[in-house]
């Protein structure tokens, strides 16, 4: 685990694409349980250690995941995520160029439980949920494009589904139209930055997770730094 933020009420991890936030049918140990063991050992805590899940990332997605260390923080953070009081910024690598340099996308997503997949519709349908995001093209390499996403709502597979709907599936995301998988089994979607008002101290908190350590992400970081000069 890579701990990127910790105080008395919250702890955040830079999740990699192999880790799961909560337990699932695979039986793999989730981050929530790993954090309990970490805190128990670090602070020599007797008995059970409390860790609350405030939000989730899909298994193949990397980046910021925030957990609560107290019940008070968990209740408030859950409310903040639900009410849209947490700003979430993602980075995605796509093989195709977005149709516009920047744009706001609004769809109604229909989730298929059996396929574990969401489908984007242009208008509201029964059991659909409104999904909105804003994207901006940050950089491009010889073959790929780096897109920044400001997520306005938090729907099932929202970014993956909406980018696919405009012809820009996330690199490595076979479920949503990518032509090949990534070597590490993940997808090139990264929860880069999360900002919010702390549920207890009321201070502004900004948590940033560095991108995965592969050559393509590093190449884009170099391009961005060069352009800023």
Helices and strands as residue ranges (DSSP letters): E 3-6, E 10-15, H 31-42, E 52-53, E 62-68, H 71-82, E 87-94, E 102-112, E 117-121, E 129-140, E 145-151, H 158-165, G 174-176, E 189-197, E 204-208, H 215-228
